[in-house]
Amino acid sequence: ECAADLAMLERAVASFRADNGVAPASEAELVVDAYLRQFSQLYDVHYNGVIVTQGDTCIGAG
């Protein structure tokens, strides 16, 4: 579950960067611009497309 969610977010960030020339500022930007269908419950996207764990479920995973 962690690996699949992480891969989904990595693809979304890469697609956003390729299309826009900049990294997304947040996970919300990815959802609003339709790069993600829904928010991840396991990870969050911070400024400059940095993906971080959200909660304890996926710490050390991936």
N, C-alpha and C positions, 0 to 999 in steps of 0.2 A: 504493500500500500504506500509506504513512504517513497520507495524508488519510483513508482508510477506517478505519484503526485509531483515529485521533484522533477522528473523528466518532462511532465506536462508544463510546468512553470518555466523550465529552461527553454523549451521550444517556444513558448509564448513570448518570453523576453527576447529571444533571438529573432523571432519574426517581427516583433515590434521595432527592434533596433534596425533590422534590415529595411523595413518599410519607411521608417521615420528619421533614420540617421542619428538617433539618440536613444538612450535607454529609457524605459518607463520610470516615472517618478514613484509609482506605487502600484500595488496589486489592483486597486480600484481603477486605475487608468487602463489596465489590461482588460478588465471586465467591461467597462464602459465602451471601449473601442473594439470589443468583440474578439479579442485575442484569447480570452478565457470565457467559458460558458458560466462558470460560477467561481466563487472564492474558495481557495483551499482552506481546509480546516487544520492542515498539518504544517503549512509553511506560510510565510508572508513575504511580500516583495517590498523592499525599502528603496530609498533614493538610489538612482543610478543602476537599477535593475538587480541589486544585491538580494539574493534569496536567503532567508533566515528561517530557522525552525520556529514553530509556534507551539508552545506547550512542550511536554516531555516525550511524547510518543515517538518522535523520529530523531531524538538526540543520538548522535553516533551512527545513524543509518545513512544509506545512500552511498 
